[in-house]
Amino acid sequence: IYAFLTALIISIVIGPRCIAWLQKIKCRQVIQEDGPEHHIKAGTPTMGGLLIAMSLVGSVLLWADLTNMYVWLAVLLFISFGAIGFADDYLKVIKRRNLGLSARAKFAAQVAVAVLVVGVLVTLPSYSTQLSLPFIKWFRPELGLLYIPFAILVMVGSSNGVNLTDGLDGLAIGPTVVAAACFTIFIYVAGHAQLAEYLQVPYVAGVGEVTIFCGAMVGAGLGFLWYNAYPAQVFMGDVGSLSLGGALGFVAILSKQELLLVVVGGLFVIETLSVILQVGYFKFTGGKRIFRMAPLHHHFEKQGIPESKIIVRFWILSILFALVALSTLKLR
């Protein structure tokens, strides 16, 4: 609770100064010409993920047990993915290189960070490479070394899923806050021996301390939403979306709910699939499209649905997905 409140207060208090600084260094959003009519947003400060990072990390350093390796791995993953996003944003909005980092370079950097973090994680004595299956709690297959590429896929996929969703004011941060709040519960249960035994979920000794990280993520996200809500005063940029998405993937791994991330982050999955389907169908048919535009939120924009209505409806969907995921704690 106090990690949440601290991150929220830090974010709201330093938000105006952070936005003013981003404006001063001319860190402004570039609007794509081939997208929906968002030209009114041109010039809005971006890279607001720096505000999220300062609030989250500051709160964690104040409240978490800094002898806990799981906490440090979560912070390392968050900062490293944020650094990749920062490099991409810096090239796009400061150096005015429209494409930023190449897709190959960005992906390679994400994989490299994920390999490092997972490599350390699987060596910890209290962590298991068994795979937890929702609803089938008595069956936990041992993946062994195969767990490493699987965990890398979870983190990199989650990171890019949030990145693809970040296209409207508050659209990505709202579901991210919901997912982080959901995983706060999963992490707490996984780190509590009695609750884990009662609910028949894997127990991971010491991982309960990561609830501090999750609480700080919720607080920092809500503090950012204070300024990112429609009409947005600041955008998070890749520095925010990549770090938050990667962190969600990592806490899913720590709580041994890797597969359940597909449900908790159902909205991100839908947005990602809409892009995959659109690109695949376009190439297969020689130019035909399934949606008017991808990701999916742009398809609804092209249909004339107001931006604010799309955002709130997507938030509602994210809450429903989280509730379904939480129900699996008791269903078996």
Number of C-alpha atoms within 10 A of each C-alpha: 11 14 27 26 17 21 31 27 18 20 27 20 13 14 22 15 12 18 21 13 13 19 16 11 10 15 22 22 20 18 16 12 9 7 13 13 12 12 12 8 18 12 15 19 27 25 26 25 26 20 25 31 24 15 30 30 18 17 27 26 16 14 17 18 15 13 8 14 17 23 23 18 19 21 20 16 24 25 22 20 29 27 19 22 25 22 15 24 27 20 15 19 21 14 11 12 13 13 12 18 18 10 11 9 12 17 15 13 17 25 18 12 20 25 16 14 19 21 13 13 20 16 11 11 9 12 18 19 20 15 20 22 17 19 13 12 16 12 12 15 11 13 13 12 10 10 17 19 13 15 21 25 15 23 29 24 21 29 26 23 25 30 26 23 24 23 17 22 23 29 25 29 28 24 28 27 25 24 26 29 19 21 27 24 17 24 26 22 25 26 22 17 17 12 14 18 13 11 16 16 24 23 23 22 14 18 23 25 20 29 27 26 29 29 28 32 31 29 31 34 33 26 25 29 27 18 21 23 20 16 13 16 20 32 29 27 25 29 30 32 30 32 30 32 28 31 29 28 25 28 26 27 25 24 25 25 25 22 15 20 24 19 20 29 27 22 24 28 20 16 21 23 16 21 18 14 16 21 16 14 16 14 12 10 9 9 9 12 16 15 17 14 20 22 22 21 22 22 17 18 19 16 10 9 13 11 17 16 12 17 22 14 12 18 22 15 15 23 22 17 22 24 16 13 23 18 11 15 19 11 11 12
